[in-house]
Amino acid sequence: MSIEISIADKSSDLESLSRLFSDNLTPQYISHSELQGYRALKPEQWAENIETVIREEIGSRLGQPRQTFPSGQAWQGVIQAREDDRLVGVALVTISRSAAVPFGVIEDIVVGKGLRDGGRGRALMEWIAAEMLRAGITRLFLESGIGNERAHRLFEGMGFKPISVVMMRELL
């Protein structure tokens, strides 16, 4: 596997990034952040306009070309993974420096359905972790839908540990 991972920018193909992301969503992917925004209506139901929501989110993060994560400042970006010039994965990441310990967040990571279990997700996550460390970030968070057990195994195998439980109650 020859995977090329880079920061997506304004010259990247927004439609391909958005399509890969949207086409690979399952109800198991939904976590509290999707429910706290415009992506999901219920724990098992995506918003009807999910493709538009994802396209706008990704588009708002595509900035000027850059090779590395910025040091010393907050940042939100999109990471793309290509194999033989074909898009195979996408991740949305954030760096925050407004905490006692600056931290990074892998907000989303998506690998195409037919391309999973080949090490692409792990390679994408390892690249992100290395870039975070290079940018001076020593703490990395992610969150995942409660039923996304396949992803949980990957994350735990890479050293992530559960640190909290998020609960929700519908008041209607």
VEXDREN-2710 file (C-alpha; in Angstrom, 1 decimal):
% VEXDREN-2710
k/r/px/py/pz
1/MET/0.0/0.0/0.0
2/SER/1.4/3.4/-1.1
3/ILE/-0.6/6.0/0.7
4/GLU/0.0/9.7/0.4
5/ILE/-1.4/11.8/3.2
6/SER/-1.5/15.6/3.2
7/ILE/-3.4/18.7/4.4
8/ALA/-6.3/19.5/2.0
9/ASP/-6.5/23.1/0.9
10/LYS/-8.4/25.4/-1.5
11/SER/-7.0/23.6/-4.5
12/SER/-8.3/20.2/-3.2
13/ASP/-11.4/18.7/-4.8
14/LEU/-14.2/19.7/-2.3
15/GLU/-16.8/17.5/-4.1
16/SER/-14.6/14.4/-3.8
17/LEU/-13.8/15.0/-0.1
18/SER/-17.5/15.7/0.7
19/ARG/-18.7/12.7/-1.3
20/LEU/-16.2/10.2/0.3
21/PHE/-17.3/11.5/3.7
22/SER/-21.0/11.5/3.1
23/ASP/-21.1/8.2/1.2
24/ASN/-19.5/6.3/4.0
25/LEU/-21.7/7.4/6.9
26/THR/-23.6/4.9/8.9
27/PRO/-25.9/5.3/11.9
28/GLN/-23.2/3.8/14.1
29/TYR/-21.0/6.8/13.3
30/ILE/-23.4/9.2/15.0
31/SER/-22.0/10.5/18.4
32/HIS/-22.9/13.5/20.6
33/SER/-21.1/16.0/18.3
34/GLU/-23.3/15.1/15.4
35/LEU/-26.4/15.5/17.6
36/GLN/-25.1/18.8/18.9
37/GLY/-24.8/20.3/15.4
38/TYR/-26.6/20.0/12.2
39/ARG/-25.6/16.5/11.1
40/ALA/-28.0/14.2/13.0
41/LEU/-31.5/14.5/14.2
42/LYS/-31.5/11.4/16.4
43/PRO/-28.8/8.9/17.5
44/GLU/-29.8/6.7/14.5
45/GLN/-30.9/9.3/12.0
46/TRP/-28.8/11.6/9.9
47/ALA/-30.2/15.0/8.8
48/GLU/-31.9/14.9/5.4
49/ASN/-29.4/17.5/4.1
50/ILE/-26.3/15.7/5.5
51/GLU/-24.4/16.0/2.1
52/THR/-24.8/19.8/2.1
53/VAL/-23.8/20.0/5.8
54/ILE/-20.7/18.0/5.3
55/ARG/-19.7/19.9/2.1
56/GLU/-20.1/23.3/4.0
57/GLU/-18.1/22.0/7.0
58/ILE/-15.2/20.7/4.8
59/GLY/-15.3/23.8/2.5
60/SER/-15.0/26.1/5.5
61/ARG/-11.8/24.4/6.6
62/LEU/-10.0/24.5/3.2
63/GLY/-7.4/27.2/3.5
64/GLN/-4.1/28.2/1.9
65/PRO/-1.7/25.5/1.0
66/ARG/0.5/24.3/3.9
67/GLN/2.7/21.3/4.4
68/THR/2.5/21.0/8.2
69/PHE/0.2/21.8/11.1
70/PRO/0.8/25.3/12.5
71/SER/2.8/25.7/15.7
72/GLY/1.7/28.1/18.4
73/GLN/-1.8/28.8/17.1
74/ALA/-5.3/27.3/16.9
75/TRP/-6.3/25.6/13.7
76/GLN/-9.0/23.6/12.0
77/GLY/-8.2/21.6/8.9
78/VAL/-9.0/18.7/6.6
79/ILE/-6.6/15.8/6.0
80/GLN/-6.8/13.7/2.8
81/ALA/-5.4/10.3/2.1
82/ARG/-4.7/9.2/-1.5
83/GLU/-3.7/5.9/-2.9
84/ASP/-2.6/5.8/-6.6
85/ASP/-4.1/9.3/-6.9
86/ARG/-7.5/8.1/-5.7
87/LEU/-9.0/9.6/-2.5
88/VAL/-9.3/6.8/0.1
89/GLY/-9.7/8.7/3.4
90/VAL/-10.5/12.0/4.9
91/ALA/-10.2/13.4/8.4
92/LEU/-11.3/16.7/10.1
93/VAL/-8.9/17.9/12.8
94/THR/-8.6/20.8/15.2
95/ILE/-5.8/22.2/17.3
96/SER/-6.7/24.1/20.4
97/ARG/-4.3/26.1/22.5
98/SER/-6.9/27.5/24.9
99/ALA/-6.4/25.0/27.7
100/ALA/-3.9/24.1/30.5
101/VAL/-2.5/21.5/28.1
102/PRO/-2.9/22.4/24.4
103/PHE/-4.7/19.6/22.6
104/GLY/-5.7/18.2/19.2
105/VAL/-9.0/16.6/18.2
106/ILE/-9.6/14.1/15.5
107/GLU/-13.2/15.2/15.0
108/ASP/-13.9/12.8/12.1
109/ILE/-12.1/10.1/10.2
110/VAL/-13.6/8.3/7.3
111/VAL/-12.1/5.6/5.0
112/GLY/-14.0/4.3/2.0
113/LYS/-16.1/1.2/2.8
114/GLY/-14.3/-1.2/0.5
115/LEU/-10.9/0.0/1.7
116/ARG/-11.1/-0.6/5.4
117/ASP/-9.0/-3.2/7.3
118/GLY/-6.1/-2.5/5.0
119/GLY/-4.2/-0.2/7.4
120/ARG/-5.4/3.1/5.7
121/GLY/-7.2/4.4/8.8
122/ARG/-4.2/3.5/11.0
123/ALA/-1.8/5.2/8.6
124/LEU/-4.1/8.3/8.5
125/MET/-4.3/8.5/12.3
126/GLU/-0.6/7.9/12.8
127/TRP/0.2/10.7/10.3
128/ILE/-2.2/13.1/12.2
129/ALA/-0.6/12.1/15.6
130/ALA/2.9/12.7/14.2
131/GLU/1.9/16.1/12.8
132/MET/0.2/17.1/16.1
133/LEU/3.4/16.2/18.0
134/ARG/5.5/18.2/15.5
135/ALA/3.2/21.2/16.1
136/GLY/3.8/20.9/19.9
137/ILE/0.6/19.1/20.7
138/THR/1.0/16.3/23.3
139/ARG/-2.7/15.4/24.0
140/LEU/-5.0/14.0/21.3
141/PHE/-8.8/13.4/21.7
142/LEU/-11.4/11.8/19.5
143/GLU/-15.0/10.6/20.1
144/SER/-16.9/7.9/18.4
145/GLY/-20.5/6.7/18.2
146/ILE/-21.4/4.2/20.9
147/GLY/-22.1/1.4/18.4
148/ASN/-19.0/2.0/16.2
149/GLU/-17.1/-1.0/17.8
150/ARG/-14.9/-1.6/14.8
151/ALA/-13.5/1.9/15.0
152/HIS/-13.2/1.6/18.8
153/ARG/-10.9/-1.5/18.4
154/LEU/-8.7/0.5/16.0
155/PHE/-8.5/3.5/18.4
156/GLU/-7.8/1.4/21.5
157/GLY/-5.2/-0.5/19.6
158/MET/-3.5/2.8/18.9
159/GLY/-3.4/3.8/22.6
160/PHE/-6.6/5.8/23.0
161/LYS/-8.5/5.2/26.2
162/PRO/-12.1/6.1/27.2
163/ILE/-12.0/9.0/29.7
164/SER/-15.7/9.9/29.9
165/VAL/-19.2/8.9/29.1
166/VAL/-21.6/11.3/27.3
167/MET/-25.3/10.7/28.0
168/MET/-28.3/12.3/26.4
169/ARG/-32.0/12.5/27.4
170/GLU/-34.8/13.6/25.1
171/LEU/-37.1/15.9/27.0
172/LEU/-40.1/15.5/24.7
END
